[in-house]
Amino acid sequence: MPGNADLIRPIYEEWGRGNWRPRFDVYASDMDWGWSDEFPGLGGVYDDRRDPNPRLRDWLSGWKYWIVDANDFIELGDYVVVLTGYRGRGRSSGVEVRQEGAHVFKLRDGKVVRLEIFADRQRAIESALGAGSEAVSTD
């Protein structure tokens, strides 16, 4: 039986080629997604099913290309933290950018119900750990 990380690996096959189509079969129809507050003007996780997603389109508009590679998958119960590497070239500046980040996916019944993008890997892991411990709290 495939793990949650196996369910989201195909997303990174596409994103690694710079294909940012907005929907994948593993996405729940009511999936929430967005960016952590580390991204001014984009921060917040919302139910936004518009196609194409305007926040993603705004982010990508500043780049000649923007590619994300999955470096590692960490399964934490219903959460998968994907440690990522980004490569891009600014549309107007031409500057090449390489940086690390992370994505936190929450899955339920084999579907992604939430995705949040982080600039800080440790913060992403802590977010998933905190959310997971809240979900199993018996207080």
Backbone as CSV, one residue per row, in Angstrom:
resi,resn,N_x,N_y,N_z,CA_x,CA_y,CA_z,C_x,C_y,C_z
1,MET,0.846,-1.188,0.000,0.000,0.000,0.000,0.888,1.247,0.000
2,PRO,0.652,2.143,-0.935,1.499,3.339,-1.000,1.277,4.252,0.204
3,GLY,2.355,4.913,0.617,2.249,5.890,1.690,1.796,7.230,1.144
4,ASN,1.518,8.144,2.057,1.081,9.478,1.641,2.112,10.168,0.754
5,ALA,3.401,9.974,1.046,4.440,10.601,0.223,4.367,10.092,-1.220
6,ASP,4.079,8.812,-1.384,3.980,8.250,-2.737,2.844,8.884,-3.526
7,LEU,1.795,9.295,-2.846,0.646,9.891,-3.521,0.955,11.267,-4.104
8,ILE,1.906,11.974,-3.485,2.186,13.332,-3.962,3.447,13.434,-4.819
9,ARG,4.207,12.372,-4.941,5.422,12.410,-5.774,5.142,12.870,-7.209
10,PRO,4.037,12.449,-7.855,3.786,12.902,-9.238,3.658,14.422,-9.385
11,ILE,3.252,15.110,-8.326,3.176,16.574,-8.369,4.562,17.144,-8.679
12,TYR,5.582,16.592,-8.026,6.940,17.114,-8.176,7.571,16.724,-9.505
13,GLU,7.078,15.666,-10.121,7.539,15.347,-11.470,7.149,16.484,-12.410
14,GLU,5.941,17.018,-12.240,5.473,18.128,-13.079,6.122,19.450,-12.684
15,TRP,6.122,19.770,-11.392,6.701,21.031,-10.944,8.194,21.084,-11.243
16,GLY,8.865,19.931,-11.242,10.285,19.869,-11.566,10.570,20.186,-13.029
17,ARG,9.542,20.119,-13.865,9.661,20.499,-15.277,9.133,21.916,-15.513
18,GLY,8.676,22.566,-14.428,8.112,23.906,-14.565,6.665,23.899,-15.015
19,ASN,6.003,22.741,-14.936,4.590,22.634,-15.301,3.750,22.908,-14.052
20,TRP,3.134,24.066,-14.026,2.384,24.509,-12.845,0.886,24.401,-13.039
21,ARG,0.433,23.367,-13.720,-1.009,23.213,-13.872,-1.620,23.161,-12.479
22,PRO,-2.770,23.731,-12.296,-3.262,23.953,-10.948,-3.842,22.738,-10.227
23,ARG,-4.270,21.712,-10.912,-4.938,20.597,-10.245,-4.310,19.256,-10.589
24,PHE,-4.236,18.382,-9.588,-3.781,17.009,-9.745,-4.867,16.094,-9.190
25,ASP,-4.893,14.856,-9.645,-5.928,13.909,-9.207,-5.926,13.700,-7.696
26,VAL,-4.769,13.853,-7.069,-4.675,13.625,-5.628,-5.248,14.790,-4.815
27,TYR,-5.520,15.928,-5.459,-6.098,17.068,-4.747,-7.571,16.810,-4.470
28,ALA,-8.006,17.044,-3.230,-9.428,17.014,-2.899,-10.108,18.195,-3.593
29,SER,-11.370,18.029,-3.922,-12.083,19.095,-4.641,-12.185,20.376,-3.816
30,ASP,-12.113,20.266,-2.500,-12.214,21.437,-1.625,-10.886,21.734,-0.914
31,MET,-9.784,21.440,-1.596,-8.457,21.611,-1.017,-8.159,23.081,-0.701
32,ASP,-7.582,23.316,0.473,-7.084,24.636,0.867,-5.594,24.685,0.556
33,TRP,-5.107,25.830,0.070,-3.677,25.944,-0.184,-3.242,27.397,-0.163
34,GLY,-1.942,27.547,0.035,-1.402,28.887,0.045,-0.009,28.915,0.627
35,TRP,0.369,30.091,1.080,1.717,30.347,1.559,1.688,30.738,3.029
36,SER,2.794,30.444,3.711,2.944,30.894,5.096,3.100,32.414,5.087
37,ASP,3.065,33.001,6.279,3.183,34.455,6.372,4.596,34.953,6.062
38,GLU,5.505,34.047,5.720,6.852,34.430,5.296,6.829,35.102,3.919
39,PHE,5.705,35.003,3.214,5.568,35.545,1.858,4.607,36.730,1.885
40,PRO,5.137,37.953,2.050,4.274,39.141,2.094,3.407,39.247,0.832
41,GLY,2.145,39.542,1.057,1.217,39.687,-0.048,0.612,38.386,-0.536
42,LEU,1.195,37.254,-0.144,0.668,35.947,-0.550,0.237,35.113,0.648
43,GLY,0.713,35.468,1.844,0.483,34.664,3.033,-0.983,34.372,3.280
44,GLY,-1.245,33.152,3.697,-2.588,32.700,4.019,-2.935,31.454,3.235
45,VAL,-3.695,30.572,3.876,-4.132,29.329,3.246,-5.641,29.420,3.088
46,TYR,-6.110,29.275,1.848,-7.515,29.509,1.533,-8.079,28.412,0.647
47,ASP,-9.387,28.301,0.660,-10.105,27.485,-0.318,-10.239,28.372,-1.556
48,ASP,-9.416,28.124,-2.541,-9.429,28.948,-3.747,-9.358,28.018,-4.951
49,ARG,-10.518,27.726,-5.522,-10.590,26.763,-6.620,-10.560,27.416,-7.993
50,ARG,-10.322,28.722,-8.041,-10.279,29.380,-9.348,-9.140,28.817,-10.195
51,ASP,-9.379,28.729,-11.483,-8.411,28.145,-12.391,-8.165,29.120,-13.537
52,PRO,-6.970,29.656,-13.686,-5.805,29.414,-12.827,-5.901,30.222,-11.542
53,ASN,-5.264,29.703,-10.517,-5.287,30.360,-9.225,-4.570,31.709,-9.337
54,PRO,-5.245,32.801,-8.992,-4.631,34.123,-9.184,-3.386,34.358,-8.334
55,ARG,-3.311,33.797,-7.134,-2.103,34.003,-6.318,-0.911,33.271,-6.923
56,LEU,-1.140,32.061,-7.410,-0.058,31.329,-8.070,0.356,32.057,-9.343
57,ARG,-0.609,32.506,-10.102,-0.317,33.243,-11.336,0.493,34.511,-11.020
58,ASP,0.121,35.232,-9.951,0.870,36.429,-9.547,2.313,36.079,-9.186
59,TRP,2.505,35.002,-8.419,3.847,34.587,-8.026,4.685,34.258,-9.254
60,LEU,4.123,33.463,-10.155,4.870,33.017,-11.326,5.142,34.147,-12.321
61,SER,4.321,35.201,-12.303,4.458,36.278,-13.290,5.801,37.000,-13.187
62,GLY,6.438,36.974,-12.024,7.713,37.642,-11.844,8.913,36.826,-12.294
63,TRP,8.657,35.607,-12.774,9.752,34.701,-13.109,9.713,34.294,-14.571
64,LYS,10.884,34.292,-15.191,10.995,33.743,-16.545,10.741,32.240,-16.474
65,TYR,11.289,31.598,-15.442,10.956,30.207,-15.124,11.090,30.020,-13.623
66,TRP,10.330,29.075,-13.092,10.366,28.754,-11.662,10.141,27.263,-11.539
67,ILE,11.117,26.570,-10.980,11.088,25.113,-10.893,11.311,24.713,-9.444
68,VAL,10.604,23.685,-9.007,10.800,23.172,-7.656,11.143,21.690,-7.743
69,ASP,12.139,21.299,-6.965,12.555,19.904,-6.878,12.319,19.421,-5.458
70,ALA,11.828,18.194,-5.338,11.655,17.570,-4.027,12.981,16.935,-3.628
71,ASN,13.535,17.377,-2.494,14.784,16.817,-1.993,14.552,15.668,-1.032
72,ASP,13.445,15.726,-0.285,13.148,14.674,0.690,11.680,14.757,1.074
73,PHE,11.103,13.615,1.408,9.716,13.523,1.861,9.727,12.991,3.290
74,ILE,9.067,13.709,4.200,8.995,13.302,5.607,7.524,13.072,5.936
75,GLU,7.170,11.820,6.225,5.785,11.497,6.575,5.600,11.638,8.080
76,LEU,4.602,12.425,8.469,4.282,12.667,9.886,2.782,12.452,10.053
77,GLY,2.354,11.198,10.125,0.923,10.890,10.230,0.208,11.298,8.958
78,ASP,-0.802,12.153,9.101,-1.572,12.636,7.955,-0.848,13.730,7.182
79,TYR,0.333,14.117,7.633,1.090,15.206,7.006,2.314,14.664,6.290
80,VAL,2.653,15.312,5.188,3.909,15.052,4.498,4.600,16.401,4.328
81,VAL,5.816,16.485,4.852,6.637,17.673,4.652,7.604,17.343,3.525
82,VAL,7.597,18.154,2.498,8.503,17.965,1.375,9.556,19.059,1.449
83,LEU,10.803,18.647,1.646,11.907,19.596,1.647,12.246,19.858,0.183
84,THR,12.230,21.121,-0.197,12.317,21.482,-1.609,13.533,22.345,-1.909
85,GLY,13.883,22.356,-3.169,14.877,23.271,-3.707,14.235,24.001,-4.871
86,TYR,14.421,25.297,-4.932,13.836,26.123,-5.988,14.928,26.653,-6.904
87,ARG,14.581,26.758,-8.183,15.456,27.383,-9.171,14.586,28.287,-10.026
88,GLY,15.041,29.510,-10.206,14.280,30.432,-11.028,15.143,31.529,-11.610
89,ARG,14.574,32.230,-12.576,15.235,33.390,-13.172,14.216,34.512,-13.214
90,GLY,14.592,35.653,-12.619,13.711,36.810,-12.601,13.378,37.278,-14.008
91,ARG,12.118,37.566,-14.227,11.671,37.981,-15.561,12.323,39.293,-15.996
92,SER,12.309,40.291,-15.138,12.864,41.580,-15.552,14.338,41.727,-15.185
93,SER,14.773,41.119,-14.085,16.157,41.289,-13.644,17.112,40.309,-14.311
94,GLY,16.608,39.139,-14.693,17.466,38.100,-15.245,18.309,37.390,-14.205
95,VAL,18.120,37.749,-12.931,18.905,37.158,-11.847,18.459,35.717,-11.614
96,GLU,19.447,34.830,-11.486,19.190,33.420,-11.161,19.044,33.287,-9.650
97,VAL,18.053,32.529,-9.233,17.797,32.314,-7.812,17.803,30.820,-7.532
98,ARG,18.452,30.451,-6.447,18.402,29.078,-5.920,18.200,29.201,-4.422
99,GLN,17.192,28.513,-3.923,16.957,28.559,-2.486,16.225,27.303,-2.043
100,GLU,16.259,27.080,-0.740,15.567,25.944,-0.147,14.243,26.404,0.415
101,GLY,13.324,25.462,0.593,12.042,25.730,1.206,11.390,24.413,1.569
102,ALA,10.101,24.470,1.824,9.368,23.250,2.178,7.886,23.441,1.905
103,HIS,7.231,22.326,1.649,5.783,22.289,1.466,5.214,21.337,2.505
104,VAL,4.094,21.715,3.102,3.417,20.852,4.069,2.061,20.464,3.479
105,PHE,1.897,19.181,3.240,0.649,18.625,2.731,-0.088,17.918,3.861
106,LYS,-1.385,18.123,3.942,-2.233,17.333,4.833,-3.109,16.466,3.931
107,LEU,-3.131,15.162,4.235,-3.929,14.234,3.454,-5.012,13.602,4.316
108,ARG,-6.124,13.319,3.675,-7.233,12.610,4.322,-7.825,11.665,3.279
109,ASP,-7.913,10.406,3.632,-8.488,9.388,2.737,-7.835,9.402,1.360
110,GLY,-6.507,9.557,1.327,-5.768,9.494,0.077,-5.851,10.737,-0.784
111,LYS,-6.366,11.841,-0.243,-6.482,13.092,-0.989,-5.825,14.227,-0.207
112,VAL,-5.192,15.151,-0.947,-4.615,16.342,-0.321,-5.752,17.300,0.007
113,VAL,-5.870,17.660,1.281,-6.896,18.606,1.706,-6.308,19.979,2.048
114,ARG,-4.963,20.035,2.152,-4.315,21.311,2.485,-2.861,21.274,2.030
115,LEU,-2.406,22.402,1.484,-1.002,22.589,1.123,-0.598,23.983,1.567
116,GLU,0.516,24.046,2.312,1.068,25.334,2.708,2.553,25.356,2.349
117,ILE,2.986,26.436,1.717,4.354,26.593,1.242,5.122,27.450,2.249
118,PHE,6.305,26.985,2.617,7.155,27.670,3.594,8.510,27.999,2.985
119,ALA,9.102,29.102,3.409,10.472,29.439,3.038,11.451,28.750,3.988
120,ASP,11.059,28.578,5.246,11.915,28.024,6.287,11.553,26.554,6.514
121,ARG,12.490,25.659,6.245,12.233,24.221,6.376,11.876,23.815,7.803
122,GLN,12.615,24.336,8.777,12.356,23.960,10.170,10.969,24.411,10.597
123,ARG,10.590,25.583,10.181,9.255,26.094,10.515,8.167,25.195,9.910
124,ALA,8.400,24.688,8.705,7.442,23.785,8.062,7.298,22.499,8.861
125,ILE,8.414,21.936,9.280,8.373,20.698,10.073,7.654,20.941,11.387
126,GLU,7.972,22.041,12.049,7.315,22.366,13.316,5.812,22.570,13.128
127,SER,5.420,23.161,12.021,4.000,23.357,11.727,3.281,22.015,11.614
128,ALA,3.879,21.074,10.887,3.264,19.758,10.728,3.239,18.995,12.043
129,LEU,4.329,19.068,12.799,4.361,18.398,14.094,3.325,18.975,15.038
130,GLY,3.204,20.293,15.059,2.216,20.948,15.922,0.802,20.595,15.522
131,ALA,0.522,20.586,14.244,-0.812,20.249,13.761,-1.136,18.798,14.051
132,GLY,-0.138,17.934,13.881,-0.357,16.512,14.154,-0.618,16.240,15.612
133,SER,0.096,16.963,16.517,-0.118,16.730,17.942,-1.466,17.275,18.398
134,GLU,-1.924,18.363,17.753,-3.253,18.881,18.078,-4.322,17.889,17.666
135,ALA,-4.093,17.223,16.538,-5.094,16.293,16.010,-5.249,15.073,16.919
136,VAL,-4.190,14.699,17.643,-4.275,13.509,18.491,-4.393,13.862,19.965
137,SER,-4.519,15.119,20.285,-4.628,15.553,21.674,-5.867,14.955,22.320
138,THR,-5.725,14.546,23.588,-6.866,13.970,24.311,-7.340,14.879,25.431
139,ASP,-6.939,16.137,25.406,-7.326,17.077,26.470,-8.826,17.304,26.483
